Amino acid sequence: MSLESGSLQNLREMASAELSFKARLGYVALLLVSAAMSTVVVSLWLTEPALAARTHWAFGVLTVIGLSWMALSVWALGSRRILFARDRVIAGTMAVGFTALFVVGAAMAAVLSGNRAAFGALATGIVMLGVAIWALLSARRRFAELAARRAALEESLGNMSAAELSARRTTLQAGLRRIPRDTP
């Protein structure tokens, strides 16, 4: 292994840090909340056999949603490589999909029942869908920024000599020591 490839490998290892403490806490909280929600829904579902068919469907969908958030949390917490905001894009996509499903259900309830509460749920769902779409677009933008920065760094590293790589590595190590771990 040459000095140049060794230095390049060291730079890649420094850049591939795990999740920040703040992000890790967020995913632990998401895991706990989604596990609690799924447990409550499944408990209600199993202990109330005389529910209407549409209620069984709703409990099934809520269970799948909760399990999906749990799976995302476990994946993000267990990932041993840098995510480059990929987790945010996946979470945003899930949020848009699940919220759109809620809006469709609320719209059906509003049209079929004409109940004011159903129209209130529909209005709330539309606002939540807007927020979810904004979060997804922000996540995609951040992912694109990080991917471009990574490509530019890899390109500039590919054109450096071994001495330049060594000097850059020393500078980056000094800079990384000053950066707080919970910055995105």
Residue frames as a rotation matrix with the C-alpha (Angstrom) as fourth column:
MET 1
0.587 0.809 0.000 0.00
0.809 -0.587 0.000 0.00
0.000 0.000 -1.000 0.00
SER 2
-0.271 -0.704 0.656 1.47
0.674 -0.626 -0.393 3.32
0.687 0.336 0.644 -1.03
LEU 3
-0.813 -0.094 -0.575 1.65
0.508 -0.598 -0.620 6.40
-0.285 -0.796 0.534 1.15
GLU 4
-0.865 0.496 -0.073 -0.84
-0.469 -0.748 0.470 8.16
0.178 0.441 0.880 -1.12
SER 5
-0.178 0.850 -0.496 -3.49
-0.093 0.487 0.868 5.43
0.980 0.201 -0.008 -0.87
GLY 6
-0.358 -0.011 -0.934 -2.88
0.865 0.373 -0.336 5.13
0.352 -0.928 -0.124 2.90
SER 7
-0.944 0.001 -0.330 -3.40
0.143 -0.900 -0.411 8.87
-0.297 -0.435 0.850 3.38
LEU 8
-0.624 0.766 -0.157 -6.48
-0.549 -0.285 0.786 8.79
0.557 0.576 0.598 1.21
GLN 9
-0.145 0.550 -0.823 -7.83
0.425 0.786 0.450 5.90
0.894 -0.284 -0.347 3.30
ASN 10
-0.658 -0.144 -0.739 -7.17
0.750 -0.213 -0.626 7.87
-0.068 -0.966 0.248 6.51
LEU 11
-0.933 0.344 -0.110 -9.07
-0.353 -0.932 0.078 10.85
-0.075 0.112 0.991 5.13
ARG 12
-0.347 0.842 -0.412 -11.98
-0.314 0.310 0.897 8.62
0.884 0.441 0.157 4.17
GLU 13
-0.278 0.207 -0.938 -12.07
0.768 0.635 -0.088 7.11
0.577 -0.744 -0.335 7.66
MET 14
-0.879 -0.060 -0.472 -12.14
0.366 -0.718 -0.591 10.55
-0.304 -0.693 0.654 9.26
ALA 15
-0.788 0.590 -0.175 -14.95
-0.594 -0.657 0.463 11.65
0.159 0.469 0.869 6.95
SER 16
-0.234 0.726 -0.647 -17.01
-0.156 0.629 0.762 8.54
0.960 0.279 -0.034 7.63
ALA 17
-0.950 -0.058 0.308 -17.83
-0.307 -0.035 -0.951 9.26
0.066 -0.998 0.015 11.24
GLU 18
-0.615 0.769 -0.174 -20.97
0.771 0.633 0.068 7.73
0.162 -0.092 -0.982 12.69
LEU 19
0.301 0.845 0.442 -24.15
0.578 -0.531 0.620 9.61
0.758 0.069 -0.648 13.58
SER 20
-0.538 -0.398 0.743 -23.79
-0.275 -0.750 -0.602 12.64
0.797 -0.528 0.294 15.78
PHE 21
-0.950 0.165 -0.264 -24.94
0.307 0.360 -0.881 12.40
-0.050 -0.918 -0.392 19.39
LYS 22
-0.560 0.773 -0.297 -27.95
-0.574 -0.621 -0.534 14.61
-0.598 -0.128 0.791 18.63
ALA 23
-0.174 0.473 -0.864 -29.00
-0.894 0.292 0.340 12.46
0.413 0.831 0.373 15.67
ARG 24
-0.743 -0.151 -0.652 -28.45
0.050 0.959 -0.280 9.27
0.667 -0.240 -0.705 17.68
LEU 25
-0.884 0.456 -0.103 -30.73
0.063 -0.103 -0.993 10.60
-0.464 -0.884 0.063 20.46
GLY 26
-0.328 0.782 -0.530 -33.35
-0.890 -0.444 -0.104 11.51
-0.317 0.438 0.841 17.87
TYR 27
-0.252 0.201 -0.947 -33.34
-0.607 0.729 0.316 8.00
0.753 0.655 -0.062 16.42
VAL 28
-0.922 -0.027 -0.385 -33.49
0.272 0.664 -0.696 6.43
0.274 -0.747 -0.605 19.89
ALA 29
-0.674 0.723 -0.149 -36.51
-0.329 -0.476 -0.816 8.64
-0.661 -0.501 0.559 20.68
LEU 30
-0.177 0.602 -0.779 -38.13
-0.976 -0.003 0.220 7.69
0.130 0.799 0.588 17.36
LEU 31
-0.603 -0.114 -0.790 -37.52
-0.171 0.985 -0.012 4.02
0.779 0.127 -0.613 18.09
LEU 32
-0.953 0.220 -0.206 -39.05
0.261 0.260 -0.930 4.27
-0.151 -0.940 -0.305 21.56
VAL 33
-0.470 0.820 -0.325 -42.09
-0.607 -0.568 -0.555 6.28
-0.640 -0.063 0.766 20.45
SER 34
-0.164 0.423 -0.891 -42.81
-0.909 0.286 0.303 4.08
0.383 0.860 0.337 17.43
ALA 35
-0.773 -0.119 -0.623 -42.40
0.063 0.963 -0.262 0.92
0.631 -0.242 -0.737 19.53
ALA 36
-0.864 0.490 -0.114 -44.78
0.071 -0.106 -0.992 2.29
-0.499 -0.865 0.057 22.17
MET 37
-0.282 0.785 -0.551 -47.31
-0.875 -0.446 -0.188 3.36
-0.393 0.429 0.813 19.54
SER 38
-0.343 0.111 -0.933 -47.14
-0.640 0.700 0.318 -0.02
0.688 0.706 -0.169 17.80
THR 39
-0.937 -0.039 -0.348 -47.51
0.211 0.731 -0.649 -1.86
0.280 -0.681 -0.676 21.10
VAL 40
-0.662 0.738 -0.133 -50.60
-0.254 -0.387 -0.886 0.14
-0.706 -0.553 0.444 22.08
VAL 41
-0.151 0.624 -0.767 -52.22
-0.986 -0.149 0.074 -0.29
-0.068 0.767 0.637 18.66
VAL 42
-0.495 -0.073 -0.866 -51.54
-0.353 0.927 0.124 -4.04
0.794 0.367 -0.484 18.51
SER 43
-0.980 0.155 -0.124 -52.77
0.177 0.390 -0.904 -4.47
-0.092 -0.907 -0.410 22.09
LEU 44
-0.397 0.881 -0.256 -56.03
-0.598 -0.461 -0.656 -2.70
-0.696 -0.107 0.710 21.29
TRP 45
-0.192 0.274 -0.942 -56.36
-0.938 0.231 0.258 -4.63
0.288 0.934 0.212 18.06
LEU 46
-0.695 -0.181 -0.696 -55.90
-0.122 0.984 -0.134 -8.02
0.708 -0.008 -0.706 19.72
THR 47
-0.933 0.300 -0.199 -58.14
0.274 0.235 -0.932 -7.34
-0.233 -0.924 -0.302 22.71
GLU 48
-0.247 0.878 -0.411 -61.11
-0.467 -0.479 -0.743 -5.97
-0.849 0.008 0.529 20.74
PRO 49
-0.840 -0.155 0.520 -62.20
0.285 0.690 0.665 -8.69
-0.462 0.707 -0.535 18.29
ALA 50
0.024 0.968 0.251 -65.65
0.875 0.101 -0.473 -7.17
-0.483 0.231 -0.844 17.68
LEU 51
-0.312 -0.205 -0.927 -64.33
-0.085 -0.966 0.243 -4.11
-0.946 0.155 0.284 15.86
ALA 52
0.782 0.582 -0.222 -65.61
-0.206 -0.095 -0.974 -3.08
-0.588 0.807 0.046 12.44
ALA 53
0.595 -0.545 0.591 -63.63
0.777 0.577 -0.250 -4.22
-0.205 0.608 0.767 9.40
ARG 54
0.611 -0.373 0.698 -62.46
0.227 -0.762 -0.606 -0.69
0.758 0.529 -0.381 8.63
THR 55
0.756 -0.350 0.553 -61.10
-0.655 -0.407 0.637 -0.41
0.002 -0.844 -0.537 12.17
HIS 56
0.669 -0.535 0.516 -59.15
0.300 0.829 0.472 -3.64
-0.680 -0.161 0.715 11.68
TRP 57
0.543 -0.451 0.708 -57.71
0.765 -0.081 -0.639 -2.16
0.345 0.889 0.301 8.49
ALA 58
0.702 -0.252 0.666 -56.81
-0.285 -0.957 -0.062 1.08
0.653 -0.146 -0.743 10.25
PHE 59
0.753 -0.439 0.490 -55.09
-0.462 0.178 0.869 -0.78
-0.469 -0.881 -0.069 13.10
GLY 60
0.614 -0.531 0.584 -53.20
0.661 0.750 -0.014 -2.89
-0.430 0.395 0.812 10.56
VAL 61
0.556 -0.388 0.735 -52.02
0.479 -0.574 -0.664 0.20
0.680 0.721 -0.134 8.67
LEU 62
0.746 -0.264 0.611 -51.00
-0.575 -0.719 0.391 1.93
0.336 -0.643 -0.688 11.91
THR 63
0.750 -0.483 0.452 -49.04
-0.020 0.666 0.746 -1.15
-0.662 -0.568 0.489 12.94
VAL 64
0.517 -0.558 0.649 -47.19
0.856 0.324 -0.403 -1.25
0.015 0.764 0.645 9.61
ILE 65
0.629 -0.264 0.731 -46.41
0.013 -0.937 -0.350 2.47
0.777 0.230 -0.586 9.91
GLY 66
0.793 -0.315 0.522 -45.04
-0.596 -0.220 0.773 2.01
-0.128 -0.923 -0.362 13.43
LEU 67
0.642 -0.563 0.520 -42.94
0.382 0.823 0.420 -0.99
-0.665 -0.071 0.744 12.40
SER 68
0.599 -0.409 0.689 -41.60
0.675 -0.205 -0.709 0.99
0.431 0.889 0.154 9.43
TRP 69
0.664 -0.355 0.658 -40.41
-0.459 -0.888 -0.016 3.83
0.590 -0.291 -0.753 11.70
MET 70
0.749 -0.408 0.523 -38.86
-0.353 0.423 0.835 1.26
-0.561 -0.809 0.173 14.03
ALA 71
0.638 -0.505 0.582 -37.01
0.714 0.670 -0.200 -0.34
-0.289 0.543 0.788 11.11
LEU 72
0.615 -0.412 0.672 -35.67
0.231 -0.721 -0.653 3.04
0.754 0.557 -0.349 9.97
SER 73
0.720 -0.319 0.616 -34.45
-0.677 -0.517 0.524 3.82
0.151 -0.795 -0.588 13.50
VAL 74
0.700 -0.461 0.545 -32.74
0.033 0.783 0.621 0.45
-0.713 -0.417 0.564 13.89
TRP 75
0.629 -0.465 0.623 -31.10
0.766 0.233 -0.599 0.81
0.134 0.854 0.503 10.47
ALA 76
0.611 -0.388 0.691 -29.83
-0.108 -0.905 -0.412 4.34
0.785 0.177 -0.594 11.17
LEU 77
0.689 -0.340 0.641 -28.57
-0.712 -0.150 0.686 3.44
-0.137 -0.928 -0.345 14.65
GLY 78
0.633 -0.409 0.657 -26.92
0.134 0.894 0.428 0.25
-0.762 -0.183 0.621 13.44
SER 79
0.923 -0.283 0.261 -25.31
0.246 -0.085 -0.965 1.74
0.295 0.955 -0.009 10.34
ARG 80
0.481 -0.833 -0.273 -21.55
0.513 0.015 0.858 1.73
-0.711 -0.553 0.435 10.59
ARG 81
-0.484 -0.596 0.641 -20.96
0.875 -0.320 0.362 3.99
-0.011 0.736 0.677 7.62
ILE 82
-0.813 0.167 -0.558 -21.70
-0.031 -0.969 -0.245 7.62
-0.582 -0.182 0.793 6.99
LEU 83
-0.111 0.902 0.418 -25.24
0.728 0.360 -0.583 8.18
-0.676 0.240 -0.697 5.82
PHE 84
-0.940 -0.325 0.102 -24.70
0.311 -0.696 0.647 11.50
-0.139 0.640 0.756 3.93
ALA 85
-0.615 0.769 -0.174 -28.28
-0.634 -0.614 -0.471 12.55
-0.469 -0.179 0.865 4.78
ARG 86
-0.754 0.347 -0.558 -29.60
-0.237 0.649 0.723 9.38
0.613 0.677 -0.406 3.12
ASP 87
-0.725 0.482 -0.493 -31.52
0.689 0.505 -0.519 8.66
-0.001 -0.716 -0.698 6.34
ARG 88
-0.580 0.505 -0.639 -33.24
-0.080 -0.816 -0.573 12.05
-0.810 -0.281 0.514 6.08
VAL 89
-0.643 0.337 -0.688 -34.33
-0.757 -0.140 0.638 11.34
0.119 0.931 0.345 2.50
ILE 90
-0.730 0.377 -0.569 -35.74
0.257 0.924 0.282 7.96
0.633 0.060 -0.772 3.52
ALA 91
-0.652 0.490 -0.579 -37.52
0.633 -0.071 -0.771 9.47
-0.419 -0.869 -0.264 6.55
GLY 92
-0.626 0.400 -0.669 -38.92
-0.458 -0.883 -0.100 12.28
-0.631 0.244 0.736 4.41
THR 93
-0.702 0.350 -0.621 -40.20
-0.506 0.369 0.780 9.83
0.502 0.861 -0.082 1.82
MET 94
-0.692 0.453 -0.562 -41.84
0.633 0.755 -0.170 7.75
0.348 -0.473 -0.809 4.52
ALA 95
-0.654 0.436 -0.618 -43.40
0.298 -0.602 -0.741 10.86
-0.695 -0.669 0.264 6.07
VAL 96
-0.643 0.421 -0.640 -44.83
-0.736 -0.572 0.363 11.99
-0.213 0.704 0.677 2.73
GLY 97
-0.691 0.361 -0.626 -46.21
-0.163 0.767 0.621 8.52
0.704 0.531 -0.471 1.98
PHE 98
-0.649 0.438 -0.622 -47.77
0.752 0.493 -0.437 7.98
0.115 -0.751 -0.650 5.39
THR 99
-0.646 0.412 -0.643 -49.19
0.037 -0.824 -0.565 11.49
-0.763 -0.389 0.517 5.54
ALA 100
-0.705 0.400 -0.586 -50.63
-0.695 -0.223 0.684 11.17
0.143 0.889 0.436 2.03
LEU 101
-0.676 0.456 -0.578 -52.29
0.342 0.890 0.302 7.94
0.653 0.007 -0.758 3.15
PHE 102
-0.623 0.432 -0.652 -53.79
0.642 -0.194 -0.742 9.82
-0.447 -0.881 -0.156 6.12
VAL 103
-0.700 0.350 -0.623 -55.05
-0.464 -0.885 0.025 12.60
-0.543 0.306 0.782 3.83
VAL 104
-0.711 0.449 -0.541 -56.73
-0.373 0.412 0.831 10.07
0.596 0.793 -0.125 1.54
GLY 105
-0.597 0.478 -0.645 -58.38
0.709 0.690 -0.145 8.38
0.376 -0.543 -0.751 4.52
ALA 106
-0.618 0.351 -0.704 -59.51
0.368 -0.662 -0.653 11.70
-0.695 -0.662 0.280 6.00
ALA 107
-0.768 0.344 -0.540 -60.86
-0.625 -0.586 0.515 12.82
-0.140 0.733 0.665 2.61
MET 108
-0.651 0.546 -0.527 -62.84
0.084 0.742 0.665 9.60
0.754 0.388 -0.529 2.28
ALA 109
-0.538 0.436 -0.721 -64.21
0.840 0.209 -0.501 10.03
-0.068 -0.875 -0.479 5.81
ALA 110
-0.723 0.237 -0.649 -65.12
-0.050 -0.955 -0.293 13.66
-0.689 -0.179 0.702 5.13
VAL 111
-0.745 0.434 -0.506 -66.90
-0.620 -0.171 0.766 12.88
0.246 0.884 0.397 1.86
LEU 112
-0.569 0.519 -0.638 -68.72
0.260 0.849 0.459 9.79
0.780 0.095 -0.618 3.14
SER 113
-0.331 0.434 -0.838 -69.76
0.943 0.176 -0.281 11.15
0.025 -0.884 -0.468 6.54
GLY 114
0.139 0.338 0.931 -69.92
0.401 -0.879 0.259 14.91
0.905 0.337 -0.258 6.02
ASN 115
0.679 0.081 -0.729 -68.80
0.733 -0.034 0.679 15.24
0.030 -0.996 -0.083 9.62
ARG 116
0.893 -0.341 0.292 -67.03
-0.312 -0.939 -0.142 18.47
0.323 0.036 -0.946 10.66
ALA 117
0.545 -0.720 0.430 -64.42
-0.411 0.217 0.885 16.52
-0.731 -0.659 -0.177 12.58
ALA 118
0.399 -0.374 0.837 -63.50
0.709 0.705 -0.023 14.61
-0.581 0.603 0.547 9.40
PHE 119
0.759 -0.123 0.639 -63.05
0.428 -0.645 -0.633 17.90
0.490 0.754 -0.437 7.55
GLY 120
0.806 -0.500 0.318 -60.88
-0.587 -0.605 0.538 19.13
-0.077 -0.620 -0.781 10.43
ALA 121
0.406 -0.655 0.637 -58.77
0.096 0.724 0.683 15.98
-0.909 -0.216 0.357 10.16
LEU 122
0.561 -0.147 0.814 -58.50
0.825 0.174 -0.537 16.53
-0.062 0.974 0.219 6.41
ALA 123
0.873 -0.232 0.429 -57.33
-0.114 -0.952 -0.283 20.13
0.474 0.198 -0.858 6.88
THR 124
0.618 -0.669 0.413 -54.80
-0.575 -0.026 0.818 19.04
-0.536 -0.743 -0.401 9.50
GLY 125
0.431 -0.426 0.796 -53.59
0.475 0.857 0.201 16.27
-0.767 0.291 0.571 7.20
ILE 126
0.764 -0.137 0.631 -53.07
0.560 -0.346 -0.753 18.69
0.321 0.928 -0.187 4.32
VAL 127
0.776 -0.521 0.356 -50.95
-0.601 -0.782 0.165 20.94
0.192 -0.342 -0.920 6.56
MET 128
0.441 -0.616 0.653 -48.97
-0.324 0.569 0.756 17.91
-0.837 -0.545 0.052 7.76
LEU 129
0.608 -0.191 0.771 -48.49
0.705 0.576 -0.413 16.78
-0.365 0.795 0.485 4.15
GLY 130
0.865 -0.293 0.406 -47.10
0.010 -0.800 -0.599 20.21
0.501 0.523 -0.690 3.27
VAL 131
0.565 -0.676 0.473 -44.64
-0.782 -0.257 0.567 19.98
-0.262 -0.691 -0.674 6.16
ALA 132
0.447 -0.375 0.812 -43.63
0.129 0.926 0.356 16.45
-0.885 -0.054 0.462 5.13
ILE 133
0.766 -0.156 0.623 -43.04
0.635 0.037 -0.772 17.54
0.097 0.987 0.127 1.52
TRP 134
0.787 -0.506 0.353 -40.95
-0.475 -0.862 -0.176 20.48
0.393 -0.029 -0.919 2.73
ALA 135
0.456 -0.625 0.634 -38.88
-0.586 0.325 0.742 18.09
-0.670 -0.710 -0.218 4.93
LEU 136
0.549 -0.224 0.805 -38.36
0.536 0.833 -0.133 15.72
-0.641 0.505 0.578 2.00
LEU 137
0.838 -0.232 0.494 -37.27
0.338 -0.489 -0.804 18.51
0.428 0.841 -0.332 -0.34
SER 138
0.667 -0.618 0.416 -34.87
-0.741 -0.605 0.289 19.85
0.073 -0.502 -0.862 2.31
ALA 139
0.437 -0.492 0.753 -33.43
-0.207 0.760 0.616 16.37
-0.875 -0.425 0.230 2.83
ARG 140
0.680 -0.167 0.714 -32.93
0.695 0.459 -0.554 15.86
-0.235 0.873 0.428 -0.90
ARG 141
0.846 -0.376 0.378 -31.24
-0.144 -0.844 -0.517 19.26
0.513 0.383 -0.768 -1.18
ARG 142
0.526 -0.655 0.543 -28.90
-0.777 -0.110 0.620 18.43
-0.347 -0.748 -0.566 1.74
PHE 143
0.517 -0.301 0.801 -28.12
0.250 0.948 0.195 15.02
-0.818 0.100 0.566 0.23
ALA 144
0.801 -0.193 0.566 -27.25
0.558 -0.102 -0.824 16.64
0.217 0.976 0.026 -3.12
GLU 145
0.753 -0.544 0.370 -25.01
-0.568 -0.821 -0.051 19.20
0.332 -0.172 -0.928 -1.38
LEU 146
0.412 -0.603 0.683 -23.14
-0.580 0.405 0.707 16.51
-0.703 -0.687 -0.182 0.53
ALA 147
0.614 -0.159 0.773 -22.78
0.535 0.805 -0.259 14.30
-0.581 0.572 0.579 -2.54
ALA 148
0.854 -0.302 0.423 -21.35
0.204 -0.552 -0.808 17.24
0.478 0.777 -0.410 -4.52
ARG 149
0.597 -0.660 0.457 -18.93
-0.802 -0.510 0.311 18.11
0.028 -0.552 -0.834 -1.72
ARG 150
0.455 -0.411 0.790 -17.82
-0.148 0.840 0.522 14.48
-0.878 -0.355 0.321 -1.49
ALA 151
0.745 -0.147 0.651 -17.28
0.649 0.389 -0.654 14.24
-0.157 0.910 0.385 -5.25
ALA 152
0.804 -0.464 0.372 -15.28
-0.228 -0.818 -0.528 17.49
0.549 0.339 -0.764 -5.25
LEU 153
0.492 -0.632 0.599 -13.15
-0.781 -0.017 0.624 16.28
-0.384 -0.775 -0.502 -2.34
GLU 154
0.511 -0.283 0.812 -12.48
0.247 0.953 0.176 12.92
-0.823 0.110 0.557 -3.98
GLU 155
0.835 -0.194 0.515 -11.55
0.496 -0.138 -0.857 14.67
0.237 0.971 -0.019 -7.22
SER 156
0.679 -0.612 0.406 -9.18
-0.596 -0.782 -0.183 17.07
0.430 -0.118 -0.895 -5.48
LEU 157
0.441 -0.526 0.727 -7.64
-0.574 0.457 0.679 14.23
-0.689 -0.717 -0.100 -3.48
GLY 158
0.736 -0.119 0.667 -7.13
0.463 0.807 -0.367 12.21
-0.494 0.579 0.649 -6.64
ASN 159
0.764 -0.426 0.485 -4.97
0.286 -0.450 -0.846 15.02
0.579 0.785 -0.222 -8.09
MET 160
0.757 -0.467 0.458 -2.73
-0.652 -0.587 0.479 15.49
0.045 -0.661 -0.749 -5.02
SER 161
-0.037 -0.856 -0.516 0.74
-0.355 0.494 -0.793 14.18
0.934 0.154 -0.322 -4.40
ALA 162
0.190 0.057 -0.980 1.59
0.693 0.699 0.175 12.11
0.695 -0.713 0.093 -1.31
ALA 163
-0.782 -0.538 -0.315 3.10
0.606 -0.537 -0.587 15.15
0.146 -0.650 0.746 0.45
GLU 164
-0.719 0.590 0.368 0.03
-0.465 -0.802 0.376 17.28
0.517 0.099 0.850 -0.27
LEU 165
0.210 0.816 -0.538 -2.24
-0.024 0.555 0.832 14.48
0.977 -0.162 0.136 1.01
SER 166
-0.171 -0.365 -0.915 -0.24
0.877 0.367 -0.310 14.22
0.449 -0.856 0.257 4.22
ALA 167
-0.982 -0.188 0.036 -0.43
0.160 -0.908 -0.387 17.99
0.105 -0.374 0.921 4.80
ARG 168
-0.385 0.914 0.131 -4.18
-0.537 -0.337 0.773 18.02
0.751 0.227 0.620 4.05
ARG 169
0.171 0.421 -0.891 -4.74
0.420 0.787 0.453 15.11
0.891 -0.451 -0.043 6.46
THR 170
-0.598 -0.471 -0.648 -2.96
0.785 -0.185 -0.591 16.97
0.159 -0.863 0.480 9.26
THR 171
-0.933 0.289 0.213 -5.01
-0.283 -0.957 0.060 20.10
0.221 -0.004 0.975 8.59
LEU 172
-0.093 0.961 -0.259 -8.27
-0.374 0.208 0.904 18.14
0.923 0.181 0.340 8.52
GLN 173
-0.058 0.025 -0.998 -7.46
0.736 0.677 -0.026 16.30
0.675 -0.736 -0.057 11.74
ALA 174
-0.896 -0.298 -0.328 -6.81
0.442 -0.663 -0.604 19.60
-0.037 -0.686 0.726 13.50
GLY 175
-0.735 0.668 0.117 -10.06
-0.558 -0.694 0.455 21.02
0.386 0.269 0.883 12.12
LEU 176
-0.014 0.756 -0.654 -12.10
0.006 0.654 0.756 17.96
1.000 0.007 -0.013 13.08
ARG 177
-0.509 -0.222 -0.832 -10.99
0.788 0.269 -0.554 18.26
0.347 -0.937 0.038 16.69
ARG 178
-0.979 0.095 -0.179 -12.54
-0.010 -0.907 -0.421 21.73
-0.202 -0.411 0.889 16.85
ILE 179
-0.513 0.841 -0.170 -15.90
-0.522 -0.149 0.840 20.78
0.682 0.519 0.515 15.28
PRO 180
-0.403 0.476 0.782 -18.65
-0.784 0.260 -0.563 19.80
-0.472 -0.840 0.268 17.76
ARG 181
-0.962 -0.060 0.266 -19.92
0.031 0.944 0.328 16.27
-0.271 0.324 -0.906 17.14
ASP 182
-0.265 0.951 0.158 -23.60
0.617 0.293 -0.731 17.18
-0.741 -0.096 -0.664 16.99
THR 183
-0.262 0.167 -0.950 -23.40
-0.602 -0.798 0.025 19.45
-0.754 0.578 0.310 13.94
PRO 184
0.661 0.600 0.451 -25.24
-0.028 0.620 -0.784 18.08
-0.750 0.505 0.426 10.90
